[in-house]
C-alpha cells in the first residue's frame, strides 16, 4: 500500500470527503479520525445515497466500500470517473473482496484500503496523496477504461438529479403515500416507461401492489404477470436479488409485447419491496445508465417503505400519556432505543429534541394546575403539527416533552427546532388577567456523534443542551 506522508494536521483544511461503507462502525471511526486531522467528512447511508449527494464541486475525494449495495463500490467508481474524472476515488474492502478492489484500480480508483480501525491514519495519508496526485496521470488500461463521457452528459444528468432531490425531500417531509407515488412517477420518467408500480410482500410470501396499476385494458393481465405467486416477475426479481428485464406477450393476437424492468428494494440485507416499470418503448434499447438511476430511486423508495413499517409498529405499540396525548415516558424510551439501534446499524441520522415550557411553576402557581395542563396540551399539539407522523413524541418529565426525528441530520434539526420555538411562542391562552403568551427553551442533539453510544447518551446530551438554553433565558435554542 502507500507509505505514510507524516502530514501536517493543518494541511487537510477545506478538503471535503464523501464516505460510505456497509461497516457503520468503521465509518464512524474513520470520520472521527479524519475530522481530527482537519478534513470535512459526510457519511452517506449507502451507495444510492452517496451518488445522490455527490456533486463534483462540493467534494474533493470519494471513499466507497466495494461491498455497498445498489450501486456497489465499482458502480460508484464508474459513475464518478465518467462524470467527474478529476475526483479521486478510494475503495474500501475486506479480505474476501480484495480481488474486486484490485479490479477497481484497473478502472481508475486511486487506491484501495482494508476496513480496519487499527491504522486509520493510513486513510488520511492516502486521501492527502490522492489530492496531491493529478488524476490525469493515473494509468488505466485501454481494455478496462470507462466509456468516454458524452459532451451533453452533465446536462443529461441534471434531470435525474432533480428527481432524486425531490424524492429525498419528500421522504423527509411528505406523507408516505405521496412519496411512494413520487417514486413511481420518477421511475417511469427516468426509463421512459408508461407506468410503474411498487409492491410489498404479503402474508402469503407473494407480492402485492401498494401503488395503483394503470387503468388500461391490459391492467389485469399485467397484474397477473407481475404478481403470480409461483413465477411472477416480482417473485423472480426477489429470488435473483438484482435488476431484471423481461417482456410480457401481447394480451391478444397481433398486440405488441410489453417490456418491463424491475429491481428489488433493500434496507441493508432485508428485502422490503419491488419496484417495476412497465410498458417501456420496444423500439429502442434500454439505457443502462438510466437503469442505474432507476435502482437509486428504488433505494430511496425502500426508505419510504421502512418509514411505513416504522409507522405501523409505532401505531401498534403506543400507549399515550392521558393528559397530553403523546407517548408515555416508558414507551417512548423503549421505542426510541429501538430506533437508535436501527440508526446505528444502518448509519442513519437521528435527532433528539427536548422542549421545556418556560416558567411552568410560576404559571401553575399563578393560574392553577388546570391552566398548566392546558399549556402542556397546546405545546404537545404544536409538536404534533410540526414533526412527521413517523417521528416519536413523548412526555419525558412533568413539564418536558421530547422528540426523536428519524433520518434527520443537522439541517433538518435546525429547521424543526426553529419551527417549534416559533410555534410555541405563538400560543396565547386566556386567563383571569388576559392573554398569556407561552414560550419554551429547546435543546437539540444530532446523532451520529462522538461519545454517543446509546439512546440514553443522546437524550442526556439533549437535556444538557436544554439546560444551557434555560441559562440563556426564555425562548432559546441550544444545539449540542
N, C-alpha and C positions, 0 to 999 in steps of 0.2 A: 504494500500500500504506500501511502505518502509519508514522507518524513515531517516531523513537527517543524513549524516555522518559528517557534518561540516569539509569537507576535506580541506587539504592544496592545494591551486590552482596550486602548482608546481608539485603535485603528478601525474596528468594525462599525463605529458610529454611523448611523444612517443606512446601514446595509440591511435590507428587508428580506426576510426568509419566509417562504411559504412551505409548510411541513405537513406531511400526512403519512401515517403508517398504521397498520392494524394493531400494533402493540401500543396501547394507550399509555402504559406506564413509561415506556421508552420516550414517547412524545413529550410527556410532561417533564421528565428528567432532562431531555435534550433542550427543551425551551428554557428551563431554569438555568442550565449551563450556558447556553448561547446568550441569554439576556445578561448574565453576569459578565460575559465578555463584551457586551455593548451592542449586540445585534438586536434588531426588532423582529419578533417571531410571531407568526399567525399559524395556529394549528387548524387544519381542515378536518372535517369529520370522516371523510372517505374520499375515494377517487373522484366521484362526481362533484362533491363539494369543492375539492381542490380546483378542478377545471372551471367551475362556476365562479370561483373567487379570483382566478388567475387573470391579471391584466399586466402586460409586459412593463408598462411604465410604473407600476406600483410595487413590483417585486424584483429583486436582483438575483436571487437564487431560488430554485425549487428543489426540495428534498422529498423524495417519494419512495414508499415501500413497494417493492416489486409484487408483493402478495396482496396489495389492495384489490378490492373487488369493484368491478363495473364503474369506471375502467381500472385496469391494473396499472402497475408502475410503468410497464413498457408502452402501453397505450398512451399514458400521460406523456412519456418521453417523446413519442412520435408526434403527438399533437403539438407540444411546445416547440419541438425542433422544426415543425412545418410552419408554424405561425409566428414564432419568435426565436429564430436560430441563435441570436446572441445571448439568450438566457441560459446559463449553465444549469444542468440537471444532475443531481447526485442521487444515486439509487441506494436504498436500504434493503438488506436481505438477511436471511438466516442461512445456516449451513445447507439446508435442503434446497434453498432457492438461489444458491450462489451461481449455478450454471445459467440461470435466467438473467441474473445481474450481469454476468460476463457478456451475454448476448447484447445487453443494453449498452455496454461500452462500444460494441461494434456499430451500434445505431446512433451514437453521438453523445451518450452520457459522459460526464466529465470523470466520474469515479463511482465506485460502489463501496459501501461500508456495511459491517455487520451491526445489527441492532443490539449492541451490548452497552450497558451503562458503566462498564469498567473504565473506559477511557473516552469520555465524551469530548475531551479536548481535541481528539483527532478529528471529530466532525467540525469543530470550529476552525481548525487549521485547514481542513480540506475546503471549506467554504471560502476562506480567505484566498487560498491558492486558485480556486475557480474564478474568483473575482479578478485576480491579477493576471489570469491567462486568457488572452483573446480567443474567443470561441472559434473564430475562423481558422485558427491554427490547428484545431483538432482534426485528426485524420480519420475519415470514415471510409470504409471500403465501398467501392462502386456497387458491389453486389447487394450490400445491406443498406445503402444510402436511402433516406426517405425521399418520397416523390417531391419534386420541386414545387414550391408554393405558386399557385396561380396568381397573376397580377391583381385580381379582384378579391383574393381570399379574405383580407381584413374586412372589406365591405360586406362580403357574403356572410361573415360570422357575426356581424352586428345584430342581425335579426334573431338568431337562436340565443344569443347572449341576452337580448332584451326579454325573450320569452322566459329564460331561466331566472332572470332577476325578478320578473313578475311572479313566478312560481314561489321563489324564496320569500318574497314579501307576503304573498298570500298565505303561505303556510304559517307565518308568524302572526298574521292579523285577521284573516278572514275565516268564516265558518268552514268546517271541514268539507261539507258537501260542495260548497262553492269552489274550494281549492281543487277537489277531485275533478270537477268539471273543467277547470283551467288546465289540469294535467292532460285530460282527454283532448281538449281543443288544441293545446300546444303540440301534442304528439301527432295529431292528424296534420297540422300545418307543416311541421318540420319534414314529414315524409310525403307531403302532397297527397295524403290519403283522404278519402271521402269521410271516414269516420274513425273513431277509436273507442275503446271500452276498457274499464278497469274491473278485474274480477278478484274475489277473495275465496278462500277455501271454506266450504260449509261443513256441517256435521257429518256428512256422508263422504268426506275426503274428496269430493269433487269441487268444481269451481263454479261460482255463480256471480253474475254481473252485479256491481254496486253502482254503476252509472248506466243510463239507458242506452240501448242499441238505437240505430236509426229506425225510422218508421217506414222504410221502403218494403216492397213486397218480399224481398229476399230475407227479411228480418228473421223469420222462424228457421229457415234453412241455415243462415249464418250462426244463429244461436246454437243450433244443434251441432254444427261443425266445430264450434269453439268449445262448447260446454259438455259434450258427450263424456260421461264419467269413465268410460273404458279407454277410448283412444282419441278424445277430443284434442284440439290444438292446445288448449290450456294445460291439459294433463301432460302432453308431450313436452311442452316448454318446461314445466315443473320438473319432470324427470331428467331432462337434459341439463337444467340449471344454467342455460345460456340462451342467447337470442336465436330464434329460428325464423325461417322464411318458408311460406307454404302458399298453396293456391287451392281454392275451393272450386270444383267444377260448376259450370253454369247450371242454374236451377231448372232450366228447360233446354231442350234440344235447340241448338243454334245460339243460345245465350253465351256470352263470354265468361271465362273463368274470372274469379275474383282473387287478387293477390293479397296476402296478409303478412305482417311482420309482428312478432310477439317477443316479449322479454320478461324475465322474472323480476320481481321487486323484493329486494332483500333488506333486512335490518340485521347487520352483522351476518351470521350464518343462517338466520331464520327467514324462510320464505313467507312473506306477508301478503303477496298478491301477484297478479299477472297483468301486464299492460299489452294490449293488442291494438294495432292499427290495421284497418282493412279497407278493401276496395281501392288499393293503390293502382296507379296507372300501369297498364301492362305493356305499353308501347315504348317504355324506356327503362334502362337498368336502374336498380336501386342504388342511390348514392350512399356508400358505406360511411362516409363522414357524417351524413345526416342520421344514419343508424346510431352512431356514437352519441349524438345529441339526444336521440330518442331514448337510449339507455340511461343517460343522465337525468332526463325528465322522469323516467321510471324510478330512479333512486330517490329523487325529491318526492315523488308520489308515495314512495314507501314510508317516508317520514309522516306524511299526512295520514296514511293508514295506521301508523303506530300511534299518532295522536288520537285517532278514533278508538283504538284499543285501550289506550290510557283513559280516555273519557268514559268508556263503558265500565272499566274497572272502578274508576272513582265513583261513578253513579251507584254502583253496586255496594260499595263499601261504606258510604259516607253518612254516619250518624251526625246530626247537626247540633251545634250549640243552640239551645231553645230560645235564647234571648236575641242573638244576632243573626242566626240562620247560617253561619259559617261552620266549618268543621270544629269539633271539639279538639282540645289540645292533644289528647292521646291519639286520636285518629289521624290528625294532621301529622304528628311526628312519625307514625307508622308509615303513612303513605309517602311522606317526604323522604324518609330513609330509603324506601324502595326506589324512588325516583333518583335520589342521589347515587345509589349503587348502579342504576341503569346508566346515568350520565357518565359515571366513572368508567364503566365498561366500554361504552361507545364513544367516549371523549366528546360528549355533548356539553355545551354551555348550560349553566344553571344560575338563576339569580334569586337571591333571598332578599326580601324587603320587610322591615319591621316598622309599623305605623303606631305611634303612641299619641293619644289625644293630649293636647296641652292643657295644663291646669285642671285636670279632671277632678281632683279632690276639692278644689275651690268651687267648681260647677255643682258637684254633689252637695256640698255644704250650703251653698247659696240658694240653689233652686230645687234641691231634693234628689233622691236616688232615682226616682222615676224619670226625671229630666235627664239624668246621666245615662239611663238606659236608652232613651230616645237618641241621644248623641251617638252612642255606640252603634245603634242600628243604622243611623244615617251614614256614619263613616263606613260601615260594612257594605251598605248599598253603593257608595261611591267606589269602593274596591271592586265589587262585583261588576259594575258597569264599565270599568276600565280594563281589567285583565280578561284574558280569554277563558272560555268555559273549561278548557283542559288544564288550566293552572290551578294551584291549590291555594285556598284562603282558610286560615284557622284563627281561633281565639287563643293567643299564646299566653297572655296573662289577663288579669281582670280588666284592664283598660287598654290592652295592647292587641293589635291584630298583626298577623304575619302572613306573607305570601311567598310562594315558590313558583317562579316563572320558568317553565320548561323550555330548553333550547333557546335561551335568551342570553345574549352577551352584553358587553358594555353599552353599546349604543341603544339597544332596546331597553336596558335597565334604566338609563338616564331619561329616556322618553317617558316610560311608565311612571317613574318616581316623580317627575315634574308634573305629570297629569294628576297623580294622586294628591300632591301638595296643593295644586290649584283647585282640584275638585273638593277637597275637604275645606279649604279656605272659603269656598263659595257657599258653604252650609250656613243658613240663617234660621234660627229656631225661636219661636215666640216664647216669652216668659212674662212674669208679672211686671218686669221692668222694661219690657220692649224686646226687640230682636237681639238675639245673642249670636255673635259670629264665632265659628269654630275653627281652630287651627290644629295642626299636628306637627310633630317632629318625626323625621323619617331617616332610617338607616338602611344602607344598601350594600350588598356584597355579592360579587360575581365569582362563580367557580368555572373553570379550574383556577387555583391559586396556590402559592406555596403555603405549607403549614396547615392545609385544609384536607383532612383525611376522612371526614365523616360529616353527616348532616348536622351533628351537634357542634362540630367545629365551625361549620358555615353559619349556623344560627347564632353562635356566640360572637363571632366576628361582626355579624349584622347588628346584634343587640348592642355591642360596644360602640359601633358607629352611631346608632340611635342615641346613646347616652352622650356622645360627643356633640351631636346635633342639639340635644337638650341644653348643654352648657353654653351653646352659642345663642340660645334664646328660642322663642316660639317660631313656628312656621319655617323650619330649617331642614335641609337635607345634607347628610354626610355620607360619602362613598368610602367604604373600607378599602 
